[in-house]
């Protein structure tokens, strides 16, 4: 069964072309995702430092 499906896939030229298209498209989307993650990570790191600094210098009043 598996060998029959593999042989049919290899004989059908259109399926191979579609597979290559999907591989290229998936690689492009993954590359864009990594690029966006790098940009967002830099911004969130700066924001996290600002929030941490603010919270460290804030006094909490208790005992109302």
Predicted model as a PDB file, atoms N, CA, C, CB and O in Angstrom, pLDDT in the B-factor column:
MODEL        1                                                                  
ATOM      1  N   UNK A   1       0.829  -1.194   0.000  1.00 86.00           N  
ATOM      2  CA  UNK A   1       0.000   0.000   0.000  1.00 86.00           C  
ATOM      3  C   UNK A   1       0.872   1.256   0.000  1.00 86.00           C  
ATOM      4  CB  UNK A   1      -0.942  -0.001   1.213  1.00 86.00           C  
ATOM      5  O   UNK A   1       0.662   2.156  -0.813  1.00 86.00           O  
ATOM      6  N   UNK A   2       1.829   1.320   0.890  1.00 87.00           N  
ATOM      7  CA  UNK A   2       2.699   2.486   0.975  1.00 87.00           C  
ATOM      8  C   UNK A   2       3.541   2.629  -0.286  1.00 87.00           C  
ATOM      9  CB  UNK A   2       3.602   2.390   2.205  1.00 87.00           C  
ATOM     10  O   UNK A   2       3.710   3.733  -0.804  1.00 87.00           O  
ATOM     11  N   UNK A   3       4.066   1.517  -0.777  1.00 88.00           N  
ATOM     12  CA  UNK A   3       4.881   1.571  -1.988  1.00 88.00           C  
ATOM     13  C   UNK A   3       4.050   1.951  -3.211  1.00 88.00           C  
ATOM     14  CB  UNK A   3       5.565   0.228  -2.221  1.00 88.00           C  
ATOM     15  O   UNK A   3       4.531   2.648  -4.104  1.00 88.00           O  
ATOM     16  N   UNK A   4       2.809   1.492  -3.243  1.00 89.00           N  
ATOM     17  CA  UNK A   4       1.923   1.853  -4.352  1.00 89.00           C  
ATOM     18  C   UNK A   4       1.649   3.363  -4.347  1.00 89.00           C  
ATOM     19  CB  UNK A   4       0.592   1.063  -4.264  1.00 89.00           C  
ATOM     20  O   UNK A   4       1.691   4.009  -5.393  1.00 89.00           O  
ATOM     21  N   UNK A   5       1.374   3.907  -3.182  1.00 82.00           N  
ATOM     22  CA  UNK A   5       1.130   5.350  -3.075  1.00 82.00           C  
ATOM     23  C   UNK A   5       2.374   6.142  -3.449  1.00 82.00           C  
ATOM     24  CB  UNK A   5       0.684   5.717  -1.654  1.00 82.00           C  
ATOM     25  O   UNK A   5       2.272   7.167  -4.123  1.00 82.00           O  
ATOM     26  N   UNK A   6       3.539   5.686  -3.022  1.00 81.00           N  
ATOM     27  CA  UNK A   6       4.784   6.364  -3.347  1.00 81.00           C  
ATOM     28  C   UNK A   6       5.043   6.320  -4.853  1.00 81.00           C  
ATOM     29  CB  UNK A   6       5.955   5.729  -2.582  1.00 81.00           C  
ATOM     30  O   UNK A   6       5.450   7.320  -5.445  1.00 81.00           O  
ATOM     31  N   UNK A   7       4.811   5.175  -5.464  1.00 82.00           N  
ATOM     32  CA  UNK A   7       5.016   5.043  -6.906  1.00 82.00           C  
ATOM     33  C   UNK A   7       4.047   5.948  -7.677  1.00 82.00           C  
ATOM     34  CB  UNK A   7       4.837   3.572  -7.342  1.00 82.00           C  
ATOM     35  O   UNK A   7       4.439   6.582  -8.657  1.00 82.00           O  
ATOM     36  N   UNK A   8       2.793   6.009  -7.239  1.00 80.00           N  
ATOM     37  CA  UNK A   8       1.817   6.871  -7.895  1.00 80.00           C  
ATOM     38  C   UNK A   8       2.201   8.348  -7.738  1.00 80.00           C  
ATOM     39  CB  UNK A   8       0.410   6.620  -7.320  1.00 80.00           C  
ATOM     40  O   UNK A   8       2.057   9.134  -8.674  1.00 80.00           O  
ATOM     41  N   UNK A   9       2.685   8.715  -6.564  1.00 75.00           N  
ATOM     42  CA  UNK A   9       3.123  10.087  -6.319  1.00 75.00           C  
ATOM     43  C   UNK A   9       4.286  10.460  -7.225  1.00 75.00           C  
ATOM     44  CB  UNK A   9       3.521  10.267  -4.854  1.00 75.00           C  
ATOM     45  O   UNK A   9       4.314  11.558  -7.782  1.00 75.00           O  
ATOM     46  N   UNK A  10       5.247   9.554  -7.376  1.00 75.00           N  
ATOM     47  CA  UNK A  10       6.411   9.829  -8.209  1.00 75.00           C  
ATOM     48  C   UNK A  10       6.051   9.909  -9.691  1.00 75.00           C  
ATOM     49  CB  UNK A  10       7.467   8.762  -7.994  1.00 75.00           C  
ATOM     50  O   UNK A  10       6.683  10.654 -10.439  1.00 75.00           O  
ATOM     51  N   UNK A  11       5.038   9.149 -10.125  1.00 75.00           N  
ATOM     52  CA  UNK A  11       4.606   9.181 -11.525  1.00 75.00           C  
ATOM     53  C   UNK A  11       3.835  10.453 -11.852  1.00 75.00           C  
ATOM     54  CB  UNK A  11       3.745   7.964 -11.838  1.00 75.00           C  
ATOM     55  O   UNK A  11       3.907  10.941 -12.980  1.00 75.00           O  
ATOM     56  N   UNK A  12       3.105  10.994 -10.896  1.00 72.00           N  
ATOM     57  CA  UNK A  12       2.257  12.156 -11.144  1.00 72.00           C  
ATOM     58  C   UNK A  12       3.082  13.429 -10.996  1.00 72.00           C  
ATOM     59  CB  UNK A  12       1.047  12.175 -10.177  1.00 72.00           C  
ATOM     60  O   UNK A  12       3.454  13.810  -9.887  1.00 72.00           O  
ATOM     61  N   UNK A  13       3.364  14.077 -12.110  1.00 65.00           N  
ATOM     62  CA  UNK A  13       4.235  15.251 -12.108  1.00 65.00           C  
ATOM     63  C   UNK A  13       3.587  16.447 -11.427  1.00 65.00           C  
ATOM     64  CB  UNK A  13       4.617  15.617 -13.527  1.00 65.00           C  
ATOM     65  O   UNK A  13       4.292  17.251 -10.818  1.00 65.00           O  
ATOM     66  N   UNK A  14       2.283  16.591 -11.508  1.00 68.00           N  
ATOM     67  CA  UNK A  14       1.628  17.748 -10.912  1.00 68.00           C  
ATOM     68  C   UNK A  14       1.699  17.718  -9.396  1.00 68.00           C  
ATOM     69  CB  UNK A  14       0.186  17.818 -11.356  1.00 68.00           C  
ATOM     70  O   UNK A  14       1.880  18.767  -8.778  1.00 68.00           O  
ATOM     71  N   UNK A  15       1.564  16.560  -8.780  1.00 61.00           N  
ATOM     72  CA  UNK A  15       1.649  16.476  -7.325  1.00 61.00           C  
ATOM     73  C   UNK A  15       3.028  16.910  -6.842  1.00 61.00           C  
ATOM     74  CB  UNK A  15       1.344  15.048  -6.849  1.00 61.00           C  
ATOM     75  O   UNK A  15       3.141  17.572  -5.810  1.00 61.00           O  
ATOM     76  N   UNK A  16       4.065  16.550  -7.566  1.00 66.00           N  
ATOM     77  CA  UNK A  16       5.414  16.949  -7.180  1.00 66.00           C  
ATOM     78  C   UNK A  16       5.599  18.452  -7.253  1.00 66.00           C  
ATOM     79  CB  UNK A  16       6.437  16.263  -8.059  1.00 66.00           C  
ATOM     80  O   UNK A  16       6.238  19.044  -6.384  1.00 66.00           O  
ATOM     81  N   UNK A  17       5.045  19.074  -8.281  1.00 72.00           N  
ATOM     82  CA  UNK A  17       5.147  20.525  -8.432  1.00 72.00           C  
ATOM     83  C   UNK A  17       4.385  21.237  -7.328  1.00 72.00           C  
ATOM     84  CB  UNK A  17       4.620  20.963  -9.801  1.00 72.00           C  
ATOM     85  O   UNK A  17       4.854  22.242  -6.793  1.00 72.00           O  
ATOM     86  N   UNK A  18       3.220  20.722  -6.987  1.00 76.00           N  
ATOM     87  CA  UNK A  18       2.431  21.309  -5.908  1.00 76.00           C  
ATOM     88  C   UNK A  18       3.169  21.162  -4.588  1.00 76.00           C  
ATOM     89  CB  UNK A  18       1.042  20.651  -5.825  1.00 76.00           C  
ATOM     90  O   UNK A  18       3.152  22.075  -3.763  1.00 76.00           O  
ATOM     91  N   UNK A  19       3.810  20.029  -4.383  1.00 79.00           N  
ATOM     92  CA  UNK A  19       4.576  19.812  -3.156  1.00 79.00           C  
ATOM     93  C   UNK A  19       5.706  20.815  -3.051  1.00 79.00           C  
ATOM     94  CB  UNK A  19       5.130  18.385  -3.106  1.00 79.00           C  
ATOM     95  O   UNK A  19       5.936  21.367  -1.975  1.00 79.00           O  
ATOM     96  N   UNK A  20       6.409  21.063  -4.123  1.00 83.00           N  
ATOM     97  CA  UNK A  20       7.500  22.038  -4.116  1.00 83.00           C  
ATOM     98  C   UNK A  20       6.946  23.425  -3.809  1.00 83.00           C  
ATOM     99  CB  UNK A  20       8.250  22.041  -5.473  1.00 83.00           C  
ATOM    100  O   UNK A  20       7.557  24.175  -3.047  1.00 83.00           O  
ATOM    101  N   UNK A  21       5.809  23.774  -4.383  1.00 86.00           N  
ATOM    102  CA  UNK A  21       5.184  25.070  -4.099  1.00 86.00           C  
ATOM    103  C   UNK A  21       4.889  25.213  -2.609  1.00 86.00           C  
ATOM    104  CB  UNK A  21       3.888  25.235  -4.914  1.00 86.00           C  
ATOM    105  O   UNK A  21       5.172  26.251  -2.010  1.00 86.00           O  
ATOM    106  N   UNK A  22       4.320  24.170  -2.018  1.00 88.00           N  
ATOM    107  CA  UNK A  22       3.978  24.232  -0.599  1.00 88.00           C  
ATOM    108  C   UNK A  22       5.225  24.306   0.271  1.00 88.00           C  
ATOM    109  CB  UNK A  22       3.139  23.024  -0.204  1.00 88.00           C  
ATOM    110  O   UNK A  22       5.219  24.992   1.293  1.00 88.00           O  
ATOM    111  N   UNK A  23       6.280  23.622  -0.106  1.00 91.00           N  
ATOM    112  CA  UNK A  23       7.519  23.679   0.670  1.00 91.00           C  
ATOM    113  C   UNK A  23       8.093  25.088   0.629  1.00 91.00           C  
ATOM    114  CB  UNK A  23       8.551  22.660   0.133  1.00 91.00           C  
ATOM    115  O   UNK A  23       8.523  25.609   1.658  1.00 91.00           O  
ATOM    116  N   UNK A  24       8.105  25.708  -0.539  1.00 93.00           N  
ATOM    117  CA  UNK A  24       8.620  27.077  -0.666  1.00 93.00           C  
ATOM    118  C   UNK A  24       7.741  28.043   0.124  1.00 93.00           C  
ATOM    119  CB  UNK A  24       8.686  27.504  -2.155  1.00 93.00           C  
ATOM    120  O   UNK A  24       8.258  28.910   0.829  1.00 93.00           O  
ATOM    121  N   UNK A  25       6.438  27.907   0.016  1.00 95.00           N  
ATOM    122  CA  UNK A  25       5.521  28.778   0.743  1.00 95.00           C  
ATOM    123  C   UNK A  25       5.689  28.615   2.252  1.00 95.00           C  
ATOM    124  CB  UNK A  25       4.073  28.484   0.338  1.00 95.00           C  
ATOM    125  O   UNK A  25       5.709  29.606   2.981  1.00 95.00           O  
ATOM    126  N   UNK A  26       5.809  27.394   2.719  1.00 96.00           N  
ATOM    127  CA  UNK A  26       5.991  27.136   4.145  1.00 96.00           C  
ATOM    128  C   UNK A  26       7.313  27.709   4.642  1.00 96.00           C  
ATOM    129  CB  UNK A  26       5.931  25.634   4.426  1.00 96.00           C  
ATOM    130  O   UNK A  26       7.369  28.266   5.738  1.00 96.00           O  
ATOM    131  N   UNK A  27       8.368  27.580   3.858  1.00 96.00           N  
ATOM    132  CA  UNK A  27       9.661  28.150   4.247  1.00 96.00           C  
ATOM    133  C   UNK A  27       9.574  29.675   4.326  1.00 96.00           C  
ATOM    134  CB  UNK A  27      10.761  27.729   3.247  1.00 96.00           C  
ATOM    135  O   UNK A  27      10.157  30.277   5.228  1.00 96.00           O  
ATOM    136  N   UNK A  28       8.864  30.297   3.407  1.00 97.00           N  
ATOM    137  CA  UNK A  28       8.712  31.753   3.434  1.00 97.00           C  
ATOM    138  C   UNK A  28       7.937  32.202   4.670  1.00 97.00           C  
ATOM    139  CB  UNK A  28       8.004  32.239   2.163  1.00 97.00           C  
ATOM    140  O   UNK A  28       8.308  33.185   5.312  1.00 97.00           O  
ATOM    141  N   UNK A  29       6.882  31.502   4.998  1.00 97.00           N  
ATOM    142  CA  UNK A  29       6.088  31.853   6.174  1.00 97.00           C  
ATOM    143  C   UNK A  29       6.912  31.651   7.446  1.00 97.00           C  
ATOM    144  CB  UNK A  29       4.791  31.009   6.230  1.00 97.00           C  
ATOM    145  O   UNK A  29       6.853  32.479   8.355  1.00 97.00           O  
ATOM    146  N   UNK A  30       7.667  30.578   7.520  1.00 97.00           N  
ATOM    147  CA  UNK A  30       8.516  30.341   8.688  1.00 97.00           C  
ATOM    148  C   UNK A  30       9.583  31.428   8.806  1.00 97.00           C  
ATOM    149  CB  UNK A  30       9.178  28.951   8.604  1.00 97.00           C  
ATOM    150  O   UNK A  30       9.864  31.896   9.909  1.00 97.00           O  
ATOM    151  N   UNK A  31      10.172  31.831   7.700  1.00 97.00           N  
ATOM    152  CA  UNK A  31      11.177  32.896   7.718  1.00 97.00           C  
ATOM    153  C   UNK A  31      10.593  34.216   8.189  1.00 97.00           C  
ATOM    154  CB  UNK A  31      11.784  33.069   6.338  1.00 97.00           C  
ATOM    155  O   UNK A  31      11.212  34.923   8.985  1.00 97.00           O  
ATOM    156  N   UNK A  32       9.396  34.555   7.700  1.00 97.00           N  
ATOM    157  CA  UNK A  32       8.734  35.771   8.154  1.00 97.00           C  
ATOM    158  C   UNK A  32       8.400  35.699   9.636  1.00 97.00           C  
ATOM    159  CB  UNK A  32       7.468  36.017   7.346  1.00 97.00           C  
ATOM    160  O   UNK A  32       8.521  36.692  10.353  1.00 97.00           O  
ATOM    161  N   UNK A  33       7.987  34.542  10.088  1.00 96.00           N  
ATOM    162  CA  UNK A  33       7.681  34.375  11.509  1.00 96.00           C  
ATOM    163  C   UNK A  33       8.910  34.587  12.380  1.00 96.00           C  
ATOM    164  CB  UNK A  33       7.104  32.992  11.764  1.00 96.00           C  
ATOM    165  O   UNK A  33       8.825  35.219  13.433  1.00 96.00           O  
ATOM    166  N   UNK A  34      10.034  34.071  11.954  1.00 95.00           N  
ATOM    167  CA  UNK A  34      11.279  34.253  12.710  1.00 95.00           C  
ATOM    168  C   UNK A  34      11.693  35.717  12.718  1.00 95.00           C  
ATOM    169  CB  UNK A  34      12.407  33.387  12.117  1.00 95.00           C  
ATOM    170  O   UNK A  34      12.140  36.227  13.745  1.00 95.00           O  
ATOM    171  N   UNK A  35      11.549  36.399  11.587  1.00 94.00           N  
ATOM    172  CA  UNK A  35      11.898  37.823  11.516  1.00 94.00           C  
ATOM    173  C   UNK A  35      11.006  38.650  12.433  1.00 94.00           C  
ATOM    174  CB  UNK A  35      11.784  38.335  10.072  1.00 94.00           C  
ATOM    175  O   UNK A  35      11.497  39.528  13.143  1.00 94.00           O  
ATOM    176  N   UNK A  36       9.717  38.385  12.426  1.00 94.00           N  
ATOM    177  CA  UNK A  36       8.786  39.113  13.292  1.00 94.00           C  
ATOM    178  C   UNK A  36       9.087  38.821  14.759  1.00 94.00           C  
ATOM    179  CB  UNK A  36       7.326  38.735  12.960  1.00 94.00           C  
ATOM    180  O   UNK A  36       9.053  39.728  15.591  1.00 94.00           O  
ATOM    181  N   UNK A  37       9.376  37.586  15.073  1.00 92.00           N  
ATOM    182  CA  UNK A  37       9.706  37.215  16.450  1.00 92.00           C  
ATOM    183  C   UNK A  37      10.923  37.976  16.941  1.00 92.00           C  
ATOM    184  CB  UNK A  37       9.952  35.711  16.558  1.00 92.00           C  
ATOM    185  O   UNK A  37      10.953  38.409  18.092  1.00 92.00           O  
ATOM    186  N   UNK A  38      11.919  38.146  16.100  1.00 89.00           N  
ATOM    187  CA  UNK A  38      13.123  38.869  16.491  1.00 89.00           C  
ATOM    188  C   UNK A  38      12.810  40.328  16.790  1.00 89.00           C  
ATOM    189  CB  UNK A  38      14.182  38.772  15.397  1.00 89.00           C  
ATOM    190  O   UNK A  38      13.320  40.877  17.766  1.00 89.00           O  
ATOM    191  N   UNK A  39      11.980  40.966  15.967  1.00 87.00           N  
ATOM    192  CA  UNK A  39      11.611  42.363  16.186  1.00 87.00           C  
ATOM    193  C   UNK A  39      10.781  42.508  17.456  1.00 87.00           C  
ATOM    194  CB  UNK A  39      10.835  42.912  14.980  1.00 87.00           C  
ATOM    195  O   UNK A  39      11.026  43.410  18.258  1.00 87.00           O  
ATOM    196  N   UNK A  40       9.819  41.642  17.640  1.00 89.00           N  
ATOM    197  CA  UNK A  40       8.943  41.718  18.814  1.00 89.00           C  
ATOM    198  C   UNK A  40       9.726  41.431  20.088  1.00 89.00           C  
ATOM    199  CB  UNK A  40       7.769  40.730  18.679  1.00 89.00           C  
ATOM    200  O   UNK A  40       9.481  42.062  21.116  1.00 89.00           O  
ATOM    201  N   UNK A  41      10.661  40.493  20.037  1.00 88.00           N  
ATOM    202  CA  UNK A  41      11.435  40.136  21.219  1.00 88.00           C  
ATOM    203  C   UNK A  41      12.228  41.338  21.731  1.00 88.00           C  
ATOM    204  CB  UNK A  41      12.382  38.968  20.906  1.00 88.00           C  
ATOM    205  O   UNK A  41      12.306  41.553  22.941  1.00 88.00           O  
ATOM    206  N   UNK A  42      12.807  42.109  20.843  1.00 82.00           N  
ATOM    207  CA  UNK A  42      13.578  43.287  21.254  1.00 82.00           C  
ATOM    208  C   UNK A  42      12.668  44.300  21.955  1.00 82.00           C  
ATOM    209  CB  UNK A  42      14.270  43.941  20.030  1.00 82.00           C  
ATOM    210  O   UNK A  42      13.044  44.857  22.987  1.00 82.00           O  
ATOM    211  N   UNK A  43      11.498  44.537  21.413  1.00 83.00           N  
ATOM    212  CA  UNK A  43      10.561  45.485  22.021  1.00 83.00           C  
ATOM    213  C   UNK A  43      10.024  45.014  23.352  1.00 83.00           C  
ATOM    214  CB  UNK A  43       9.417  45.741  21.091  1.00 83.00           C  
ATOM    215  O   UNK A  43       9.900  45.813  24.281  1.00 83.00           O  
ATOM    216  N   UNK A  44       9.706  43.752  23.470  1.00 90.00           N  
ATOM    217  CA  UNK A  44       9.162  43.249  24.725  1.00 90.00           C  
ATOM    218  C   UNK A  44      10.232  43.194  25.805  1.00 90.00           C  
ATOM    219  CB  UNK A  44       8.552  41.868  24.523  1.00 90.00           C  
ATOM    220  O   UNK A  44       9.921  43.348  26.986  1.00 90.00           O  
ATOM    221  N   UNK A  45      11.491  42.975  25.420  1.00 87.00           N  
ATOM    222  CA  UNK A  45      12.572  42.981  26.402  1.00 87.00           C  
ATOM    223  C   UNK A  45      12.733  44.349  27.029  1.00 87.00           C  
ATOM    224  CB  UNK A  45      13.879  42.547  25.759  1.00 87.00           C  
ATOM    225  O   UNK A  45      12.903  44.463  28.243  1.00 87.00           O  
ATOM    226  N   UNK A  46      12.681  45.389  26.211  1.00 87.00           N  
ATOM    227  CA  UNK A  46      12.780  46.758  26.715  1.00 87.00           C  
ATOM    228  C   UNK A  46      11.589  47.085  27.613  1.00 87.00           C  
ATOM    229  CB  UNK A  46      12.860  47.761  25.546  1.00 87.00           C  
ATOM    230  O   UNK A  46      11.758  47.674  28.680  1.00 87.00           O  
ATOM    231  N   UNK A  47      10.402  46.711  27.189  1.00 90.00           N  
ATOM    232  CA  UNK A  47       9.207  46.970  27.986  1.00 90.00           C  
ATOM    233  C   UNK A  47       9.274  46.217  29.315  1.00 90.00           C  
ATOM    234  CB  UNK A  47       7.942  46.568  27.205  1.00 90.00           C  
ATOM    235  O   UNK A  47       8.890  46.767  30.348  1.00 90.00           O  
ATOM    236  N   UNK A  48       9.746  44.986  29.311  1.00 91.00           N  
ATOM    237  CA  UNK A  48       9.849  44.206  30.541  1.00 91.00           C  
ATOM    238  C   UNK A  48      10.816  44.862  31.525  1.00 91.00           C  
ATOM    239  CB  UNK A  48      10.303  42.774  30.229  1.00 91.00           C  
ATOM    240  O   UNK A  48      10.564  44.859  32.730  1.00 91.00           O  
ATOM    241  N   UNK A  49      11.916  45.424  31.029  1.00 92.00           N  
ATOM    242  CA  UNK A  49      12.854  46.124  31.913  1.00 92.00           C  
ATOM    243  C   UNK A  49      12.223  47.369  32.529  1.00 92.00           C  
ATOM    244  CB  UNK A  49      14.117  46.512  31.142  1.00 92.00           C  
ATOM    245  O   UNK A  49      12.434  47.648  33.710  1.00 92.00           O  
ATOM    246  N   UNK A  50      11.452  48.119  31.743  1.00 93.00           N  
ATOM    247  CA  UNK A  50      10.777  49.304  32.267  1.00 93.00           C  
ATOM    248  C   UNK A  50       9.753  48.934  33.342  1.00 93.00           C  
ATOM    249  CB  UNK A  50      10.092  50.067  31.132  1.00 93.00           C  
ATOM    250  O   UNK A  50       9.684  49.588  34.383  1.00 93.00           O  
ATOM    251  N   UNK A  51       8.965  47.896  33.097  1.00 94.00           N  
ATOM    252  CA  UNK A  51       7.964  47.451  34.067  1.00 94.00           C  
ATOM    253  C   UNK A  51       8.654  46.960  35.332  1.00 94.00           C  
ATOM    254  CB  UNK A  51       7.072  46.336  33.470  1.00 94.00           C  
ATOM    255  O   UNK A  51       8.214  47.275  36.437  1.00 94.00           O  
ATOM    256  N   UNK A  52       9.717  46.200  35.184  1.00 94.00           N  
ATOM    257  CA  UNK A  52      10.461  45.690  36.336  1.00 94.00           C  
ATOM    258  C   UNK A  52      11.025  46.831  37.171  1.00 94.00           C  
ATOM    259  CB  UNK A  52      11.592  44.767  35.876  1.00 94.00           C  
ATOM    260  O   UNK A  52      10.951  46.798  38.400  1.00 94.00           O  
ATOM    261  N   UNK A  53      11.583  47.832  36.518  1.00 94.00           N  
ATOM    262  CA  UNK A  53      12.138  48.989  37.223  1.00 94.00           C  
ATOM    263  C   UNK A  53      11.036  49.748  37.958  1.00 94.00           C  
ATOM    264  CB  UNK A  53      12.867  49.927  36.238  1.00 94.00           C  
ATOM    265  O   UNK A  53      11.222  50.151  39.106  1.00 94.00           O  
ATOM    266  N   UNK A  54       9.908  49.942  37.316  1.00 94.00           N  
ATOM    267  CA  UNK A  54       8.788  50.645  37.949  1.00 94.00           C  
ATOM    268  C   UNK A  54       8.294  49.887  39.175  1.00 94.00           C  
ATOM    269  CB  UNK A  54       7.637  50.836  36.947  1.00 94.00           C  
ATOM    270  O   UNK A  54       8.071  50.484  40.228  1.00 94.00           O  
ATOM    271  N   UNK A  55       8.123  48.582  39.044  1.00 92.00           N  
ATOM    272  CA  UNK A  55       7.620  47.788  40.169  1.00 92.00           C  
ATOM    273  C   UNK A  55       8.631  47.727  41.308  1.00 92.00           C  
ATOM    274  CB  UNK A  55       7.274  46.372  39.706  1.00 92.00           C  
ATOM    275  O   UNK A  55       8.240  47.683  42.474  1.00 92.00           O  
ATOM    276  N   UNK A  56       9.912  47.725  40.995  1.00 93.00           N  
ATOM    277  CA  UNK A  56      10.936  47.675  42.034  1.00 93.00           C  
ATOM    278  C   UNK A  56      10.954  48.976  42.846  1.00 93.00           C  
ATOM    279  CB  UNK A  56      12.318  47.416  41.410  1.00 93.00           C  
ATOM    280  O   UNK A  56      11.295  48.967  44.029  1.00 93.00           O  
ATOM    281  N   UNK A  57      10.591  50.086  42.212  1.00 91.00           N  
ATOM    282  CA  UNK A  57      10.627  51.386  42.893  1.00 91.00           C  
ATOM    283  C   UNK A  57       9.268  51.821  43.431  1.00 91.00           C  
ATOM    284  CB  UNK A  57      11.147  52.439  41.950  1.00 91.00           C  
ATOM    285  O   UNK A  57       9.126  52.958  43.880  1.00 91.00           O  
ATOM    286  N   UNK A  58       8.276  50.950  43.399  1.00 88.00           N  
ATOM    287  CA  UNK A  58       6.943  51.279  43.876  1.00 88.00           C  
ATOM    288  C   UNK A  58       6.741  50.718  45.270  1.00 88.00           C  
ATOM    289  CB  UNK A  58       5.871  50.743  42.920  1.00 88.00           C  
ATOM    290  O   UNK A  58       7.103  49.576  45.552  1.00 88.00           O  
ATOM    291  N   UNK A  59       6.153  51.542  46.148  1.00 87.00           N  
ATOM    292  CA  UNK A  59       5.876  51.064  47.510  1.00 87.00           C  
ATOM    293  C   UNK A  59       4.430  50.590  47.594  1.00 87.00           C  
ATOM    294  CB  UNK A  59       6.146  52.184  48.564  1.00 87.00           C  
ATOM    295  O   UNK A  59       3.521  51.231  47.066  1.00 87.00           O  
ATOM    296  N   UNK A  60       4.242  49.510  48.234  1.00 83.00           N  
ATOM    297  CA  UNK A  60       2.917  48.933  48.379  1.00 83.00           C  
ATOM    298  C   UNK A  60       2.398  49.257  49.769  1.00 83.00           C  
ATOM    299  CB  UNK A  60       2.940  47.399  48.134  1.00 83.00           C  
ATOM    300  O   UNK A  60       3.025  48.890  50.763  1.00 83.00           O  
ATOM    301  N   UNK A  61       1.274  49.933  49.852  1.00 83.00           N  
ATOM    302  CA  UNK A  61       0.687  50.304  51.128  1.00 83.00           C  
ATOM    303  C   UNK A  61      -0.320  49.222  51.501  1.00 83.00           C  
ATOM    304  CB  UNK A  61       0.013  51.721  51.062  1.00 83.00           C  
ATOM    305  O   UNK A  61      -1.222  48.904  50.727  1.00 83.00           O  
ATOM    306  N   UNK A  62      -0.153  48.662  52.695  1.00 83.00           N  
ATOM    307  CA  UNK A  62      -1.069  47.614  53.148  1.00 83.00           C  
ATOM    308  C   UNK A  62      -1.680  48.024  54.477  1.00 83.00           C  
ATOM    309  CB  UNK A  62      -0.339  46.247  53.278  1.00 83.00           C  
ATOM    310  O   UNK A  62      -1.241  48.998  55.089  1.00 83.00           O  
ATOM    311  N   UNK A  63      -2.662  47.308  54.918  1.00 76.00           N  
ATOM    312  CA  UNK A  63      -3.263  47.524  56.239  1.00 76.00           C  
ATOM    313  C   UNK A  63      -4.335  48.593  56.259  1.00 76.00           C  
ATOM    314  CB  UNK A  63      -2.206  47.886  57.217  1.00 76.00           C  
ATOM    315  O   UNK A  63      -4.386  49.414  57.174  1.00 76.00           O  
ATOM    316  N   UNK A  64      -5.186  48.583  55.255  1.00 66.00           N  
ATOM    317  CA  UNK A  64      -6.281  49.558  55.243  1.00 66.00           C  
ATOM    318  C   UNK A  64      -7.232  49.303  56.360  1.00 66.00           C  
ATOM    319  CB  UNK A  64      -7.022  49.529  53.929  1.00 66.00           C  
ATOM    320  O   UNK A  64      -8.219  50.025  56.508  1.00 66.00           O  
TER     321      UNK A  64                                                      
ENDMDL                                                                          
END                                                                             
